[in-house]
Amino acid sequence: MAILQNILYKVHLQQVSGNTNIAVNSIQIDSRNINGGDVFVAIRGAQSDGHLFIDKAIQLGAIAIVCEEMPENLIEGITYLQVANTQEAVAYMAHQFYGEPSGKLKLVGVTGTNGKTTIATVLFKLFTQLGYQCGLLSTVQNQIADEIIPATHTTPDAVSLNALLRKMADSGCSHVFMESSSHAIHQHRITGLVFAGGIFSNITHDHLDYHKTFDEYIRVKKSFFDHLSSSAFAISNADDKRGEIMLQNTPAKKYFYSLKSPVAFKGKILENVLTGLVMTVNDKEVHFRLIGEFNAYNLLAVYGAAVCLGEESETVLTVLSSLTGAEGRFDYSISKGMIIGIVDYAHTPDALENVLATIKKLRKGHEQIITVVGCGGDRDKTKRPIMAQTACDLSDRVILTSDNPRTEDPLQILKDMEEGLTSAAKRKYISIADRHEAIKTAVSFANKEDIILVAGKGHEKYQDSKGVKHPFDDKKVLLEMFELLGK
């Protein structure tokens, strides 16, 4: 419970009707969750407009309404607060309601197109091993020390996020590592939080269905660093052509990591094999269990953040050398018949190219690379033909299939992917809409030491079709097919 006027700190009010010196039980952005004494914040979302549910919220017991547009009929005894942006307002309100929890933690945000989950997860594992009580907010899962809380979004809504941070602070967490998606930044889910530091991984073609232009996508990512404080650190990938731009206007202390140039956190790959990476990190040779050049960058980002958080360099590298990555990120198994199966979340052209390029480097001879890949429905359609062509360019055989078609027709998604194929690529692929059947076919094609990549879903345990999430686990299905087909 909190006094309404106390949680309005930093909220830019345009108009007030009613009493703000009242106690509110909770903040809600979904009218269905309203109980007596709550404040309802009307959010304009992609699917629905919260302003349409103001009357329902009041019927269920809301005593205060935050909105961008005042209702025509104001009900006596109800407090109405008009603001320019309710998404921004609810973020500030939630931070105050839960007692500014981010200020009681060392909160590190990770943003970029690829690598966010691995960087955040490895940081969580590293600092846990170093003896700290830690929190994790990621695409795969949210975690408070040993307690796992399933994740529904890469970054939760502002109210849920601040509630989780409060719980983490109350549980004794000192460090929290959080993925900060472009959607979350743009929708103000992380507005008002106090960050100890921020990390930029890279930026490539993604989410143009939401941001419309690549320039806007870059601007949103950059705004995260623009709002860091002068006491925070900002770490960026010097080898990404927009790595320097990201930190251009940040008040935070700037650091860079690189495999190519002499910067604060410098690495060099000496060996890249299926057992892991051998690298020098700031001239110290280390063997890591993670695989691939993309993970070399992720490891440098983790190392840099740990040093910026005050940890001793050699201790960090020693612990890092023993850690594994996140579930569904280059997650590999070897069948009895010595076929290598790899499950990866790669769902952008760049991520797919990175994973396949890594596999090609790991290949010892002329083993086949067989790729199973699809594209999600109700998402950026422009990447579909690029994904298909990338898969064919870097694989020996490709099976195009479904990947969370959502409300779209899976066959239309496959047609969109096929449109990007050159005549050479068309000789390498087949389309099988049923993902289970596609994985089974890939295994049937494979011989000893061939490599199967199942891309796009990674850690996900469902297939989203027509509003229903059906149980589906790529890794489980792959292992079942190895067994069923005697591979």
Residue, then its C-alpha position, 0 to 999 in steps of 0.5 A: m500500500a502507498i499514498l497516491q501522491n507519493i508514487l507520482y514523483k517524476v510523473h508529468l501530470q497534465q490534469v488532475s481531478g480528485n484527491t491524490n492524498i489517498a492510499v492505493n493497494s496496487i498498480q494495475i495495467d490489466s483491468r481484469n486484475i483490479n481489486g478494491g483500492d487499486v489504481f488502474v493505468a490505461i495503456r494503449g497497446a498493440q492489441s487493445d486500448g486500456h482506455l476502453f476498460i476504464d469503466k470496468a476497472i472502476q466497477l471492479g473497485a479502482i479508486a484512481i485512473v491514470c490515462e492519456e485522455m480524460p473520460e467524458n463523464l468523471i465519476e465522483g469519488i474517483t481520482y483521474l490523472q491525465v498524462a502524456n504517456t501512460q507507459e512512461a507514467v506507470a514505470y515511474m509509479a511502479h518504481q516508487f510504489y515498490g520502494e525504488p528497488s533498482g537503487k538497492l541493487k547493482l543492476v546491469g542491462v544488456t541490449g543488442t540484437n544477438g547475445k543478450t541472453t548468453i551475456a546476462t546468463v553467464l554474468f548471473k552464473l559468474f557472480t553466483q560462483l563468485g559468492y554473490q546472491c544474484g537475480l536474472l531477467s532473461t528471455v529463457q527465465n527469470q531467476i532469484a538465486d535458485e528460484i526459477i520464475p518462468a519468463t513470458h517476455t524478454t523484459p517484463d512490464a514495468v509493474s511486474l519488473n519492479a515487483l520482481l526487483r523488489k523481491m530480489a532486493d528483499s531476498g538479499c540479491s546484490h547483483v541483477f543482470m537483465e536483458s533490455s529488449s528494444h520493445a522494453i526500452h521503447q515501451h518505457r518498461i525500464t524507465g526510471l530504473v537505476f542501472a549500475g551499467g549497460i552492455f551493447s552486444n551488436i545490432t542487426h536486422d530485426h524487429l522492423d515489424y515493430h520499429k518500421t525502420f532500422d534507424e529507429y531501431i538503432r535510436v531506441k537501443k541508443s536511448f538506453f545508454d543516453h539515459l545511464s547516469s555518470s556513475a554507471f559504466a557503458i560497455s560496447n562492441a568496438d567491432d560492430k560498426r554502430g558500437e561507438i555510436m551507441l555510446q556517443n552521448t552517454p554520461a556513463k564511463k565508456y569502455f569497449y571490447s574487441l577481437k580486432s583492435p586494442v581497447a580496454f577488453k581485448g581478445k584473440i581467438l587461438e582455437n575454436v573447436l567443439t570442446g570450446l574456445v581457446m582465447t587470449v583475454n587482455d594477453k592472458e590465455v584461457h580455455f572456455r567451454l563456450i563455442g564460436e566467435f559470437n561467444a568470444y564476443n559474449l565472453l569479452a562483454v561479460y569479462g568487461a562488465a565483471v571488471c567494471l563491477g570491481e572484480e579481480s581480473e584473474t579470478v573472473l577468467t578462472v571462473l569464466s573458464s568453467l561456465t556454460g552458456a544459456e539453454g538453447r544457445f548452441d546447445y549440442s548433443i551427439s547421437k550414438g551414431m556420432i551425428i552432432g545435433i545443435v539447437d539454437y535460438a538463431h531467429t535473425p539472418d545475422a544470428l543464423e549466419n553466425v551459428l552456421a559459420t561457426i559450424k562450418k569452422l568446426r567441421k573436420g572434413h566433408e560432413q554434411i550440414i543439415t539445417v532446419v529453420g523457419c520464421g515466426g508469424d506476425r513478425d518482421k516479414t522482410k527477414r524471411p527470404i534472407m533467412a532462407q537464402t542464408a541457410c542455403d548458402l551455408s548448409d548442404r541441405v535445408i528443410l524450411t519449416s514452421d516456427n511459431p506461425r501464430t495467427e498466420d498461415p504456415l504455408q504462406i510463411l514458407k512461400d515468403m521464405e522461398e521467394g528469397l532463394t536463388s536457383a542454386a539454393k532451390r536445389k538444396y531445400i525442401s519445405i515441410a510445414d510440420r516441425h516435428e516431421a521436418i526434424k525427423t526428416a533431417v535426422s533421416f538424411a544424416n550420416k555419421e559425423d554429419i551436423i544437424l542445426v535446428a534453428g529458431k526456437g532454442h529454449e522454447k518449449y512450445q509451438d504457438s499456432k492460432g493463439v494456442k501454445h502447443p508443447f514442443d521442445d526442439k532438443k527433446v524432439l531431436l533426441e527422440m528422432f535419433e533414438l527412433l531412427g536408430k541414429 
